[in-house]
């Protein structure tokens, strides 16, 4: 019984230690308060282009495409230009804000802590989320 509180504290600390704070502000993506990518968002559209911090290499293009159904919905176009990976997903989508998608890509290891793209993880992400 004495070990139960210790176990609970260890699990809580582990979850806290592995939590990653992702922010998108001032046209930059921050991971734990460190800028890792810059981005442009097209006005009035759900289209985002993400670049390396030097701004010369596009690493990701996201576009949310609304379906013409009365129930709303849609899908997300993913394109990793340097890796030539392009696919559509209806399991990963966003409306106005791409932050949830970026958080998921970081969590799944597609976007590395230095802002680069892991090609193997990007391929795994496509395999799991592509519209079949």
CNS distance restraints for C-alpha pairs under 8 A (distance, minus, plus):
assign (resid   1 and name CA) (resid   5 and name CA) 7.96 0.50 0.50
assign (resid   2 and name CA) (resid   6 and name CA) 7.43 0.50 0.50
assign (resid   3 and name CA) (resid   7 and name CA) 6.11 0.50 0.50
assign (resid   4 and name CA) (resid   8 and name CA) 6.19 0.50 0.50
assign (resid   5 and name CA) (resid   9 and name CA) 6.17 0.50 0.50
assign (resid   6 and name CA) (resid  10 and name CA) 6.16 0.50 0.50
assign (resid   7 and name CA) (resid  11 and name CA) 6.22 0.50 0.50
assign (resid   8 and name CA) (resid  12 and name CA) 6.17 0.50 0.50
assign (resid   9 and name CA) (resid  13 and name CA) 6.02 0.50 0.50
assign (resid  10 and name CA) (resid  14 and name CA) 6.04 0.50 0.50
assign (resid  11 and name CA) (resid  15 and name CA) 6.22 0.50 0.50
assign (resid  12 and name CA) (resid  16 and name CA) 6.17 0.50 0.50
assign (resid  13 and name CA) (resid  17 and name CA) 5.90 0.50 0.50
assign (resid  14 and name CA) (resid  18 and name CA) 6.21 0.50 0.50
assign (resid  15 and name CA) (resid  19 and name CA) 6.19 0.50 0.50
assign (resid  20 and name CA) (resid  31 and name CA) 6.76 0.50 0.50
assign (resid  20 and name CA) (resid  32 and name CA) 6.13 0.50 0.50
assign (resid  21 and name CA) (resid  30 and name CA) 7.84 0.50 0.50
assign (resid  21 and name CA) (resid  31 and name CA) 5.69 0.50 0.50
assign (resid  21 and name CA) (resid  32 and name CA) 4.84 0.50 0.50
assign (resid  21 and name CA) (resid  33 and name CA) 7.44 0.50 0.50
assign (resid  22 and name CA) (resid  29 and name CA) 7.14 0.50 0.50
assign (resid  22 and name CA) (resid  30 and name CA) 5.60 0.50 0.50
assign (resid  22 and name CA) (resid  31 and name CA) 4.75 0.50 0.50
assign (resid  22 and name CA) (resid  32 and name CA) 6.33 0.50 0.50
assign (resid  22 and name CA) (resid  33 and name CA) 7.79 0.50 0.50
assign (resid  22 and name CA) (resid  99 and name CA) 7.70 0.50 0.50
assign (resid  22 and name CA) (resid 103 and name CA) 6.41 0.50 0.50
assign (resid  23 and name CA) (resid  29 and name CA) 5.80 0.50 0.50
assign (resid  23 and name CA) (resid  30 and name CA) 5.02 0.50 0.50
assign (resid  23 and name CA) (resid  31 and name CA) 6.66 0.50 0.50
assign (resid  23 and name CA) (resid  33 and name CA) 7.72 0.50 0.50
assign (resid  23 and name CA) (resid  99 and name CA) 7.36 0.50 0.50
assign (resid  24 and name CA) (resid  28 and name CA) 5.69 0.50 0.50
assign (resid  24 and name CA) (resid  29 and name CA) 4.59 0.50 0.50
assign (resid  24 and name CA) (resid  30 and name CA) 6.22 0.50 0.50
assign (resid  24 and name CA) (resid  99 and name CA) 6.75 0.50 0.50
assign (resid  25 and name CA) (resid  29 and name CA) 6.70 0.50 0.50
assign (resid  25 and name CA) (resid  30 and name CA) 7.88 0.50 0.50
assign (resid  27 and name CA) (resid  38 and name CA) 5.61 0.50 0.50
assign (resid  27 and name CA) (resid  39 and name CA) 5.20 0.50 0.50
assign (resid  27 and name CA) (resid  40 and name CA) 6.37 0.50 0.50
assign (resid  28 and name CA) (resid  35 and name CA) 6.36 0.50 0.50
assign (resid  28 and name CA) (resid  36 and name CA) 7.45 0.50 0.50
assign (resid  28 and name CA) (resid  37 and name CA) 5.64 0.50 0.50
assign (resid  28 and name CA) (resid  38 and name CA) 4.11 0.50 0.50
assign (resid  28 and name CA) (resid  39 and name CA) 5.80 0.50 0.50
assign (resid  29 and name CA) (resid  35 and name CA) 5.68 0.50 0.50
assign (resid  29 and name CA) (resid  36 and name CA) 5.85 0.50 0.50
assign (resid  29 and name CA) (resid  37 and name CA) 5.07 0.50 0.50
assign (resid  29 and name CA) (resid  38 and name CA) 5.94 0.50 0.50
assign (resid  29 and name CA) (resid  39 and name CA) 7.36 0.50 0.50
assign (resid  30 and name CA) (resid  34 and name CA) 5.05 0.50 0.50
assign (resid  30 and name CA) (resid  35 and name CA) 4.24 0.50 0.50
assign (resid  30 and name CA) (resid  36 and name CA) 5.79 0.50 0.50
assign (resid  30 and name CA) (resid  37 and name CA) 7.29 0.50 0.50
assign (resid  31 and name CA) (resid  35 and name CA) 6.37 0.50 0.50
assign (resid  31 and name CA) (resid  36 and name CA) 6.65 0.50 0.50
assign (resid  31 and name CA) (resid 113 and name CA) 7.25 0.50 0.50
assign (resid  35 and name CA) (resid  53 and name CA) 7.72 0.50 0.50
assign (resid  36 and name CA) (resid  52 and name CA) 7.30 0.50 0.50
assign (resid  36 and name CA) (resid  53 and name CA) 6.48 0.50 0.50
assign (resid  36 and name CA) (resid 113 and name CA) 6.99 0.50 0.50
assign (resid  36 and name CA) (resid 114 and name CA) 5.65 0.50 0.50
assign (resid  36 and name CA) (resid 115 and name CA) 4.70 0.50 0.50
assign (resid  37 and name CA) (resid  50 and name CA) 6.48 0.50 0.50
assign (resid  37 and name CA) (resid  51 and name CA) 5.69 0.50 0.50
assign (resid  37 and name CA) (resid  52 and name CA) 5.12 0.50 0.50
assign (resid  37 and name CA) (resid  53 and name CA) 5.09 0.50 0.50
assign (resid  37 and name CA) (resid 115 and name CA) 5.68 0.50 0.50
assign (resid  38 and name CA) (resid  50 and name CA) 5.78 0.50 0.50
assign (resid  38 and name CA) (resid  51 and name CA) 5.19 0.50 0.50
assign (resid  38 and name CA) (resid  52 and name CA) 6.27 0.50 0.50
assign (resid  38 and name CA) (resid  53 and name CA) 5.55 0.50 0.50
assign (resid  38 and name CA) (resid  55 and name CA) 6.90 0.50 0.50
assign (resid  39 and name CA) (resid  48 and name CA) 6.74 0.50 0.50
assign (resid  39 and name CA) (resid  49 and name CA) 5.47 0.50 0.50
assign (resid  39 and name CA) (resid  50 and name CA) 4.29 0.50 0.50
assign (resid  39 and name CA) (resid  51 and name CA) 5.85 0.50 0.50
assign (resid  40 and name CA) (resid  48 and name CA) 5.71 0.50 0.50
assign (resid  40 and name CA) (resid  49 and name CA) 5.32 0.50 0.50
assign (resid  40 and name CA) (resid  50 and name CA) 6.65 0.50 0.50
assign (resid  41 and name CA) (resid  45 and name CA) 7.68 0.50 0.50
assign (resid  41 and name CA) (resid  46 and name CA) 7.31 0.50 0.50
assign (resid  41 and name CA) (resid  47 and name CA) 5.74 0.50 0.50
assign (resid  41 and name CA) (resid  48 and name CA) 4.57 0.50 0.50
assign (resid  41 and name CA) (resid  49 and name CA) 6.59 0.50 0.50
assign (resid  42 and name CA) (resid  46 and name CA) 6.98 0.50 0.50
assign (resid  42 and name CA) (resid  47 and name CA) 5.58 0.50 0.50
assign (resid  42 and name CA) (resid  48 and name CA) 6.60 0.50 0.50
assign (resid  45 and name CA) (resid  96 and name CA) 7.94 0.50 0.50
assign (resid  46 and name CA) (resid  62 and name CA) 7.99 0.50 0.50
assign (resid  46 and name CA) (resid  63 and name CA) 5.78 0.50 0.50
assign (resid  46 and name CA) (resid  64 and name CA) 5.43 0.50 0.50
assign (resid  46 and name CA) (resid  65 and name CA) 7.83 0.50 0.50
assign (resid  46 and name CA) (resid  95 and name CA) 6.67 0.50 0.50
assign (resid  46 and name CA) (resid  96 and name CA) 5.81 0.50 0.50
assign (resid  46 and name CA) (resid  97 and name CA) 7.68 0.50 0.50
assign (resid  47 and name CA) (resid  61 and name CA) 7.54 0.50 0.50
assign (resid  47 and name CA) (resid  62 and name CA) 5.75 0.50 0.50
assign (resid  47 and name CA) (resid  63 and name CA) 4.40 0.50 0.50
assign (resid  47 and name CA) (resid  64 and name CA) 6.55 0.50 0.50
assign (resid  48 and name CA) (resid  61 and name CA) 5.85 0.50 0.50
assign (resid  48 and name CA) (resid  62 and name CA) 5.15 0.50 0.50
assign (resid  48 and name CA) (resid  63 and name CA) 6.39 0.50 0.50
assign (resid  48 and name CA) (resid  98 and name CA) 7.61 0.50 0.50
assign (resid  49 and name CA) (resid  58 and name CA) 6.96 0.50 0.50
assign (resid  49 and name CA) (resid  59 and name CA) 7.87 0.50 0.50
assign (resid  49 and name CA) (resid  60 and name CA) 5.92 0.50 0.50
assign (resid  49 and name CA) (resid  61 and name CA) 4.58 0.50 0.50
assign (resid  49 and name CA) (resid  62 and name CA) 6.46 0.50 0.50
assign (resid  50 and name CA) (resid  58 and name CA) 5.83 0.50 0.50
assign (resid  50 and name CA) (resid  59 and name CA) 5.76 0.50 0.50
assign (resid  50 and name CA) (resid  60 and name CA) 5.08 0.50 0.50
assign (resid  50 and name CA) (resid  61 and name CA) 6.31 0.50 0.50
assign (resid  51 and name CA) (resid  55 and name CA) 5.39 0.50 0.50
assign (resid  51 and name CA) (resid  56 and name CA) 6.84 0.50 0.50
assign (resid  51 and name CA) (resid  57 and name CA) 5.45 0.50 0.50
assign (resid  51 and name CA) (resid  58 and name CA) 4.27 0.50 0.50
assign (resid  51 and name CA) (resid  59 and name CA) 5.33 0.50 0.50
assign (resid  51 and name CA) (resid  60 and name CA) 7.05 0.50 0.50
assign (resid  52 and name CA) (resid  56 and name CA) 6.71 0.50 0.50
assign (resid  52 and name CA) (resid  57 and name CA) 5.48 0.50 0.50
assign (resid  52 and name CA) (resid  58 and name CA) 6.50 0.50 0.50
assign (resid  52 and name CA) (resid  59 and name CA) 6.67 0.50 0.50
assign (resid  52 and name CA) (resid 115 and name CA) 6.59 0.50 0.50
assign (resid  52 and name CA) (resid 116 and name CA) 7.45 0.50 0.50
assign (resid  58 and name CA) (resid  81 and name CA) 6.79 0.50 0.50
assign (resid  58 and name CA) (resid  82 and name CA) 7.55 0.50 0.50
assign (resid  59 and name CA) (resid  80 and name CA) 5.69 0.50 0.50
assign (resid  59 and name CA) (resid  81 and name CA) 6.10 0.50 0.50
assign (resid  59 and name CA) (resid  82 and name CA) 6.36 0.50 0.50
assign (resid  59 and name CA) (resid 116 and name CA) 7.38 0.50 0.50
assign (resid  59 and name CA) (resid 117 and name CA) 7.01 0.50 0.50
assign (resid  60 and name CA) (resid  78 and name CA) 7.27 0.50 0.50
assign (resid  60 and name CA) (resid  79 and name CA) 5.71 0.50 0.50
assign (resid  60 and name CA) (resid  80 and name CA) 4.69 0.50 0.50
assign (resid  60 and name CA) (resid  81 and name CA) 6.55 0.50 0.50
assign (resid  61 and name CA) (resid  77 and name CA) 7.76 0.50 0.50
assign (resid  61 and name CA) (resid  78 and name CA) 5.94 0.50 0.50
assign (resid  61 and name CA) (resid  79 and name CA) 5.04 0.50 0.50
assign (resid  61 and name CA) (resid  80 and name CA) 6.52 0.50 0.50
assign (resid  61 and name CA) (resid  81 and name CA) 7.81 0.50 0.50
assign (resid  62 and name CA) (resid  76 and name CA) 6.76 0.50 0.50
assign (resid  62 and name CA) (resid  77 and name CA) 5.67 0.50 0.50
assign (resid  62 and name CA) (resid  78 and name CA) 5.10 0.50 0.50
assign (resid  62 and name CA) (resid  79 and name CA) 6.70 0.50 0.50
assign (resid  63 and name CA) (resid  76 and name CA) 5.55 0.50 0.50
assign (resid  63 and name CA) (resid  77 and name CA) 5.07 0.50 0.50
assign (resid  63 and name CA) (resid  78 and name CA) 6.94 0.50 0.50
assign (resid  64 and name CA) (resid  74 and name CA) 7.06 0.50 0.50
assign (resid  64 and name CA) (resid  75 and name CA) 5.89 0.50 0.50
assign (resid  64 and name CA) (resid  76 and name CA) 4.46 0.50 0.50
assign (resid  64 and name CA) (resid  77 and name CA) 6.36 0.50 0.50
assign (resid  64 and name CA) (resid  93 and name CA) 6.72 0.50 0.50
assign (resid  64 and name CA) (resid  94 and name CA) 6.47 0.50 0.50
assign (resid  64 and name CA) (resid  95 and name CA) 6.78 0.50 0.50
assign (resid  65 and name CA) (resid  74 and name CA) 5.49 0.50 0.50
assign (resid  65 and name CA) (resid  75 and name CA) 5.45 0.50 0.50
assign (resid  65 and name CA) (resid  76 and name CA) 6.04 0.50 0.50
assign (resid  65 and name CA) (resid  77 and name CA) 7.41 0.50 0.50
assign (resid  66 and name CA) (resid  72 and name CA) 6.97 0.50 0.50
assign (resid  66 and name CA) (resid  73 and name CA) 6.01 0.50 0.50
assign (resid  66 and name CA) (resid  74 and name CA) 4.24 0.50 0.50
assign (resid  66 and name CA) (resid  75 and name CA) 6.67 0.50 0.50
assign (resid  67 and name CA) (resid  72 and name CA) 6.40 0.50 0.50
assign (resid  67 and name CA) (resid  73 and name CA) 5.80 0.50 0.50
assign (resid  67 and name CA) (resid  74 and name CA) 4.62 0.50 0.50
assign (resid  67 and name CA) (resid  75 and name CA) 7.55 0.50 0.50
assign (resid  68 and name CA) (resid  72 and name CA) 7.06 0.50 0.50
assign (resid  69 and name CA) (resid  73 and name CA) 7.35 0.50 0.50
assign (resid  74 and name CA) (resid  90 and name CA) 6.66 0.50 0.50
assign (resid  74 and name CA) (resid  93 and name CA) 7.57 0.50 0.50
assign (resid  75 and name CA) (resid  88 and name CA) 6.57 0.50 0.50
assign (resid  75 and name CA) (resid  89 and name CA) 5.49 0.50 0.50
assign (resid  75 and name CA) (resid  90 and name CA) 4.42 0.50 0.50
assign (resid  75 and name CA) (resid  91 and name CA) 7.63 0.50 0.50
assign (resid  75 and name CA) (resid  92 and name CA) 7.44 0.50 0.50
assign (resid  75 and name CA) (resid  93 and name CA) 5.90 0.50 0.50
assign (resid  76 and name CA) (resid  88 and name CA) 5.56 0.50 0.50
assign (resid  76 and name CA) (resid  89 and name CA) 5.24 0.50 0.50
assign (resid  76 and name CA) (resid  90 and name CA) 6.37 0.50 0.50
assign (resid  76 and name CA) (resid  92 and name CA) 6.67 0.50 0.50
assign (resid  76 and name CA) (resid  93 and name CA) 5.27 0.50 0.50
assign (resid  76 and name CA) (resid  94 and name CA) 7.38 0.50 0.50
assign (resid  77 and name CA) (resid  86 and name CA) 7.47 0.50 0.50
assign (resid  77 and name CA) (resid  87 and name CA) 5.98 0.50 0.50
assign (resid  77 and name CA) (resid  88 and name CA) 4.49 0.50 0.50
assign (resid  77 and name CA) (resid  89 and name CA) 6.55 0.50 0.50
assign (resid  78 and name CA) (resid  85 and name CA) 7.84 0.50 0.50
assign (resid  78 and name CA) (resid  86 and name CA) 5.58 0.50 0.50
assign (resid  78 and name CA) (resid  87 and name CA) 5.40 0.50 0.50
assign (resid  78 and name CA) (resid  88 and name CA) 6.06 0.50 0.50
assign (resid  78 and name CA) (resid  89 and name CA) 7.67 0.50 0.50
assign (resid  79 and name CA) (resid  84 and name CA) 7.31 0.50 0.50
assign (resid  79 and name CA) (resid  85 and name CA) 5.75 0.50 0.50
assign (resid  79 and name CA) (resid  86 and name CA) 4.34 0.50 0.50
assign (resid  79 and name CA) (resid  87 and name CA) 6.67 0.50 0.50
assign (resid  80 and name CA) (resid  84 and name CA) 5.83 0.50 0.50
assign (resid  80 and name CA) (resid  85 and name CA) 5.17 0.50 0.50
assign (resid  80 and name CA) (resid  86 and name CA) 6.38 0.50 0.50
assign (resid  81 and name CA) (resid  85 and name CA) 6.77 0.50 0.50
assign (resid  81 and name CA) (resid  86 and name CA) 7.99 0.50 0.50
assign (resid  83 and name CA) (resid 119 and name CA) 6.27 0.50 0.50
assign (resid  85 and name CA) (resid 122 and name CA) 7.64 0.50 0.50
assign (resid  85 and name CA) (resid 123 and name CA) 7.27 0.50 0.50
assign (resid  85 and name CA) (resid 126 and name CA) 7.99 0.50 0.50
assign (resid  87 and name CA) (resid 126 and name CA) 6.74 0.50 0.50
assign (resid  87 and name CA) (resid 130 and name CA) 6.00 0.50 0.50
assign (resid  87 and name CA) (resid 131 and name CA) 7.79 0.50 0.50
assign (resid  88 and name CA) (resid 130 and name CA) 5.59 0.50 0.50
assign (resid  88 and name CA) (resid 131 and name CA) 5.94 0.50 0.50
assign (resid  89 and name CA) (resid  93 and name CA) 7.25 0.50 0.50
assign (resid  89 and name CA) (resid 129 and name CA) 5.55 0.50 0.50
assign (resid  89 and name CA) (resid 130 and name CA) 4.76 0.50 0.50
assign (resid  89 and name CA) (resid 131 and name CA) 5.17 0.50 0.50
assign (resid  90 and name CA) (resid 129 and name CA) 7.46 0.50 0.50
assign (resid  90 and name CA) (resid 130 and name CA) 7.47 0.50 0.50
assign (resid  90 and name CA) (resid 131 and name CA) 6.32 0.50 0.50
assign (resid  91 and name CA) (resid 129 and name CA) 6.04 0.50 0.50
assign (resid  91 and name CA) (resid 130 and name CA) 7.96 0.50 0.50
assign (resid  92 and name CA) (resid 101 and name CA) 7.01 0.50 0.50
assign (resid  92 and name CA) (resid 129 and name CA) 7.02 0.50 0.50
assign (resid  93 and name CA) (resid 101 and name CA) 7.14 0.50 0.50
assign (resid  94 and name CA) (resid  98 and name CA) 5.85 0.50 0.50
assign (resid  94 and name CA) (resid 100 and name CA) 7.26 0.50 0.50
assign (resid  94 and name CA) (resid 101 and name CA) 6.97 0.50 0.50
assign (resid  98 and name CA) (resid 102 and name CA) 6.36 0.50 0.50
assign (resid  99 and name CA) (resid 103 and name CA) 6.07 0.50 0.50
assign (resid 100 and name CA) (resid 104 and name CA) 6.23 0.50 0.50
assign (resid 101 and name CA) (resid 105 and name CA) 6.18 0.50 0.50
assign (resid 102 and name CA) (resid 106 and name CA) 6.17 0.50 0.50
assign (resid 102 and name CA) (resid 111 and name CA) 7.97 0.50 0.50
assign (resid 103 and name CA) (resid 107 and name CA) 6.05 0.50 0.50
assign (resid 104 and name CA) (resid 108 and name CA) 6.04 0.50 0.50
assign (resid 105 and name CA) (resid 109 and name CA) 6.18 0.50 0.50
assign (resid 105 and name CA) (resid 110 and name CA) 5.09 0.50 0.50
assign (resid 105 and name CA) (resid 111 and name CA) 5.65 0.50 0.50
assign (resid 106 and name CA) (resid 110 and name CA) 5.84 0.50 0.50
assign (resid 106 and name CA) (resid 111 and name CA) 4.80 0.50 0.50
assign (resid 106 and name CA) (resid 112 and name CA) 6.42 0.50 0.50
assign (resid 106 and name CA) (resid 113 and name CA) 7.65 0.50 0.50
assign (resid 108 and name CA) (resid 121 and name CA) 7.38 0.50 0.50
assign (resid 108 and name CA) (resid 125 and name CA) 7.87 0.50 0.50
assign (resid 109 and name CA) (resid 118 and name CA) 7.04 0.50 0.50
assign (resid 109 and name CA) (resid 121 and name CA) 6.19 0.50 0.50
assign (resid 110 and name CA) (resid 117 and name CA) 5.61 0.50 0.50
assign (resid 110 and name CA) (resid 118 and name CA) 5.18 0.50 0.50
assign (resid 110 and name CA) (resid 119 and name CA) 7.36 0.50 0.50
assign (resid 110 and name CA) (resid 121 and name CA) 4.98 0.50 0.50
assign (resid 110 and name CA) (resid 122 and name CA) 5.19 0.50 0.50
assign (resid 110 and name CA) (resid 125 and name CA) 7.53 0.50 0.50
assign (resid 111 and name CA) (resid 115 and name CA) 5.83 0.50 0.50
assign (resid 111 and name CA) (resid 116 and name CA) 5.85 0.50 0.50
assign (resid 111 and name CA) (resid 117 and name CA) 4.85 0.50 0.50
assign (resid 111 and name CA) (resid 118 and name CA) 6.44 0.50 0.50
assign (resid 112 and name CA) (resid 116 and name CA) 5.37 0.50 0.50
assign (resid 112 and name CA) (resid 117 and name CA) 6.04 0.50 0.50
assign (resid 112 and name CA) (resid 118 and name CA) 6.72 0.50 0.50
assign (resid 117 and name CA) (resid 122 and name CA) 7.26 0.50 0.50
assign (resid 118 and name CA) (resid 122 and name CA) 6.10 0.50 0.50
assign (resid 119 and name CA) (resid 123 and name CA) 6.16 0.50 0.50
assign (resid 120 and name CA) (resid 124 and name CA) 6.27 0.50 0.50
assign (resid 121 and name CA) (resid 125 and name CA) 6.03 0.50 0.50
assign (resid 122 and name CA) (resid 126 and name CA) 6.20 0.50 0.50
assign (resid 123 and name CA) (resid 127 and name CA) 6.18 0.50 0.50
assign (resid 124 and name CA) (resid 128 and name CA) 6.25 0.50 0.50
assign (resid 125 and name CA) (resid 129 and name CA) 6.08 0.50 0.50
assign (resid 126 and name CA) (resid 130 and name CA) 5.29 0.50 0.50
